[in-house]
Amino acid sequence: MTTSLLIVQILNGLQLGILLFLVAAGLTLVFGVMDFINLAHGVQYMLGAYLAVTFVALTGSFVLGLVLALAAALVIGLALEFLVFRHLYERDHLDQVLATFGLILLLNQGVKIVWGAAPLSVPVPEFLTGSVRLMDGILYPTYRFALIGSGLAVAGLLWFIVEKTRTGMLLRAGASNASMVSALGVDIRKLFMIVFAFGTMLAGFAGAMAAPILSVEPGMGDSILILAFVVIVVGGIGSIRGAFVGALIVGLVDTLGRSFMNDLLRLFMSAPSARATGAALSSMLIYLVMAMVLFVRPEGLLPAKGRS
Amino acid sequence: MISKFALCLGAGLFALAAATAAQAQEPMKIGVVSVLTGPGAALGQQLRDGFQLAVDKNGGKLGGVPVQITVIDDELKPDVAVGKVRGFVEGGKVDFVVGPIFSNILGAIAKPVLDSGAILISPNAGPSTMAGKACHENFFVTSYQNDQVHEVLGKYAQDQGFKRAYIIAPNYQAGKDSLAGFKNHYKGEIVDEVYAPLTSMDFASDLAKIASTKPDVVFAFLPGGLGVNFVKQWSQAGLQGKIPFLSAFTVDESTLPAQQDAAVGLFGGMTWAPNMDNPQSKAFVAAYEAAYKIVPGSYAMQAYDAAMLIDSAVKAAGGAGDKAKVRAELKKANFTSLRGKFKFNTNGYPIQDFYLVKVAKRPDGKFQTEIAQKVFTDYADPHAKDCALK
């Protein structure tokens, strides 16, 4: 294990964390403010990626394709809200889980009909190809830097909206006590729709930004959804700051665990058994972290105020 | 009266004649079991389409007998596959079942199909169990024994004298078999042997390790979306062209449309490639591309060969009715394989040549694997000695 490898792995962990944050931010808002379990959040991430494939190919420009994909993701999200989610807000969690799970199946099959079953891809935009030289012998792909940068920018924007604007204030109030906000004369339906639209766009943005590095295929949202739920449980439900911290923890623990667990275990084990234990241990490491957080702080690391 | 009687008699005779004709032309029942939903669907569609293409080419007949094809989606779930397949073979006399893609599905459907008396032809899955002790006289494979593909790369790495290898596969049984298969022929140092979670999306940490340990060669078995991610990130990390990349089921015609330029120059192992230099293969590739708009991979090729195998055996046996006769004819493998050379071992698995294949971009902008060099000649799997069949 060398310092340069460690630096690159930390960057990789950060980049995974940022991607998780973009997905988890929308999920935690919808879950926290609306008390609505949206399992279909992962397929909205997938749709963002597929829309990026289509629009980047159509326009020939990554930036233009990204903007169009975001707009389309927003339209689809609003349509889903109108057709499905709106009718579920009053229902209990089990109904929400069943209905949104149904949406996962429907949309996974839907993209297969529209785009085909074979994995697709988006080329890395011309101006972001190549690698950046950090120091001697450490190269890091430019696009991954761009991903980290754009994720941080979104995090900053979200912080500003949530902490400094009136809508943000209502959001925070809604996350603490939605019925009281409604009783004070705020149109809670409208607030819900804004939250939902915003969450959808964030998921779509994450999908579109991931498309150049990951394969775009049906079901790609399912694995990230599980990680996103881990993130919001670790961070605290309904809290953007919690989602940010949780995402970085999960990203770093997963990446560093996968890359150094073997070497660590090899210090006191034979190579084959270290390999077997390492593979098993590193894939459950984030769940161990989640269990630990739940044990010490059941409400998460940075819970939304007034929630316990 | 007489004229009426004659008319009735005439009509009766005509009906009888029509009935006998229909009996002679009673269609052969064939079930095509393939995965058409979920992550493996891109492979399953090639199986289904490759088989259908051969039937269409023969005017809807195989061996001169019209065929009635039932396509069954196994959903890559063994329990679902067993239920559907059992229902199908018990619902009426079935002559052949062709499929599936994945070995775990084959393990599930083999018993109900073979118990029903139907002949089972696997156009892809070739597990070691059914090549050895569990072999069956009514079971044939038109692909390969699974281990052989991984052995191709191990043999090549050994022949090239690569000293240090980094090998990676998903953390499940087939992944472990794959790396074991690679090591059957490769005797150099294994720098690292990595088992990645099956749900891996980002291989950045593995790639950083490869860049820092600088192995002479990398071997990967990362099927489907795993391989798309790995290969794209491999190229983005600047490793393309720097370290030789050998792989099994990681760069093929099902993943190349997504990997594109990132995969050019990477190596795989196979029994065939779309640029195979024989007239039947050229005609097949052209017809498949015209019909389905994509470059066919080994999955389509093996299904096409399965149909042509049935065609040859049913023709020689004069129909599908006499199973013993059909079986004897199947064993002869008296058909023109798209691979050129093809014959069956005693266990119903092929004895054939294996090649190192290399990804290339065609002049029309599409991507395909191309044959780089022959690695094994007339290669038979070692499990046949455990099979009681002669």
Interface residues (C-beta under 8 A of the other chain):
Chain A: T2 S4 L5 V8 Q9 N12 G13 Q15 L16 Q109 K112 G116 A117 A118 P119 L120 S121 P123 V124 S131 L139 P141 Y143 R144 P212 I213 L214 S215 V216 E217 P218 G219 M220 S223 I224 T255 L256 R258 S259 N262 R275 A276 A279 A280 S283
Chain B: T37 G38 P39 A41 A42 G44 Q45 N171 D192 E193 V194 Y195 A196 P197 T199 M201 D202 A204 S205 D206 A208 K209 A211 S212 G224 G225 V228 N229 K232 Q233 Q236 A237 G238 S254 T255 P257 A258 Q259 Q260 I294
